[in-house]
Amino acid sequence: MNNPIKRQQKTGLTISRAGKQTVIVRVDSYIPHPLYKKRIRKTKRFAAHDANDAVKVGDTVIIGETKPISKTKHWEIIQIVSSKLPTEQSL
């Protein structure tokens, strides 16, 4: 009976770097209003561990649950889905 633990994964957008090896990821979920059925966006912020310091602000990432790393960090970066492309400045 060697069953691995199934851990949650979420996809979100990196909104800030909060110190060394820590990023803040915004995860949006959409729920319908109970009466009017309009989709409402609910936003939650997660502090995630970035061991390689590879994630930049604006990147879309997949985060996964892990053991507590600090008081607020219980998530880690699993994969960078898409990077924010540098914008070209036209003169």
ABEGO torsion letter per residue (X at the ends): XBBBBBBBBBBBBBABBBEBGBBBBBBBBBBBBAAAGBBBBBBBBBBBBBAAGABBBGBBBBBBBBBBABAABABBBABBABBBBBBBBBX
